[in-house]
Amino acid sequence: MKIKSSAYMGSFLAALLNSSVVSAAYSTANSSILLLSNDSTMNFDLLTPLGESITGGGDIGPILGAAKDIEAGNMTSFSEVFYKLANDTKAQAEDPENAYDPLNVRETWFSAASYFRKADGYLHGNWSNPLINSIWAEHLAAFDKGIAALPIPGKRIQIPAATKDNFTIEAIWYSASESNHDKLPTLIIGNGFDAAQEDSYHNFVAPALARGWNCITYEGPGQPTVRRNQNLGFIPDWEKVVTPVVDYVLSEKKQVVDENRLVLIGNSFGGYLAARAAAFEPRLSAAVLIDGVWDNYAAYIRELSPEQIEIYEAGNYTQFDDLLLTAREAGKLPTGAAWGIDQGLWSFYTHSPADFFTQVKKYNVEGFIDKIKIPVFVGDAELESSYVGQPKQVADALGQLATLHTFKGVAGFHCQTGAGQELSRTIHAWLNKTLG
């Protein structure tokens, strides 16, 4: 179906260019920190490896050097700069003189892996781009060398879902003790819309191991490695992913896991996924939602103008798809909107924006939140704009089971990016108080 007129297309682009979330999701206006890019989305994406550097997932100087070299708003530039940095760091990791010390090996390979992940982030608009798989293979190989050099090496495992669901969960197990008899508290950690389980090592696992917690990270359908290897997009009934992980932990690791301190963490869009799993998995002791997510459809349509929403909700799906995809292909969208379309279609395994929004309507906690019967930490962020007000909705619905915490100031970005120490301190203080 063709666009009705160039004037109509112009008004569409104007509306999209000025939509609230596109301009404000990671707004640089009145920023409380020094900006790394004049492009608000890229500024946020540079904070990610910078934040991970506190646990060995990068080095500050090279990341600042990358920030200087990236052309703001140019997604190809972002990928190319981080790809070069990743390969330069890989060459350092392969230097025989670097191998004298496991810490040297670990931090260099972890940094290389982090940079490969960033090089991949803006590639998903073209599913046939071979770099989507080749960069990811480099990233996995680098990360595996990093976890092999941990004091207690991490171990990759594949966990089959129920036979009728026909997918395999990718996971990594991390032990906090070499003893086979110490029953320790354990975190089950899941990401959300785009981040990898390897990011979870830096954001959650390393701080937890230092505090004596075992950890298992995982990925299900729609998430980076499962999406690539199994061609599966997200599913809303996320207990089908988490329950097999709990089965594994309480069977294969039962000698080293305290079943009374088994905690599920969900990060970003994972705040919905973890809430869904917590409602249907009774063996969990507590849940941590960073962020609290009530309704993903309500969050995502914030990127659309009222006119665009009207077209979609009237059922004019072909027109809606043509408008959105034409705008994307014209290269006129802000980085956040372009990336959001690319990542949304790729991770939900659809080429139709209308189908993406229709699928997203299923990711709403209202129908099951009353089934959650465990303590829940609900994170909010002062500078959040996608899930505005939703953490409080989640906490209010949970009542006395919920602890709502709003991160403020420089820790107020989405998922506390760049403030990992404050995030870890806050979560573990709550866990200590709640579970002992």
Secondary structure as UniProt FT lines:
FT   HELIX           6..17
FT   HELIX           20..24
FT   TURN            25..26
FT   TURN            29..30
FT   HELIX           40..52
FT   HELIX           53..55
FT   HELIX           60..69
FT   TURN            72..73
FT   HELIX           75..94
FT   HELIX           96..100
FT   HELIX           102..120
FT   TURN            121..122
FT   TURN            124..125
FT   TURN            127..128
FT   HELIX           131..148
FT   STRAND          155..160
FT   HELIX           163..165
FT   STRAND          168..174
FT   STRAND          184..190
FT   HELIX           197..200
FT   HELIX           201..205
FT   HELIX           206..210
FT   TURN            211..212
FT   STRAND          214..219
FT   TURN            221..222
FT   HELIX           224..230
FT   HELIX           239..252
FT   TURN            253..256
FT   STRAND          257..267
FT   TURN            268..269
FT   HELIX           270..280
FT   TURN            282..283
FT   STRAND          286..290
FT   HELIX           296..300
FT   HELIX           301..303
FT   HELIX           306..313
FT   TURN            314..315
FT   HELIX           317..329
FT   TURN            330..331
FT   HELIX           335..347
FT   TURN            348..349
FT   HELIX           353..360
FT   TURN            361..362
FT   TURN            366..368
FT   HELIX           369..371
FT   STRAND          376..381
FT   TURN            382..383
FT   TURN            386..389
FT   HELIX           390..398
FT   HELIX           399..401
FT   STRAND          402..407
FT   HELIX           409..411
FT   HELIX           414..416
FT   TURN            417..418
FT   HELIX           420..435
//
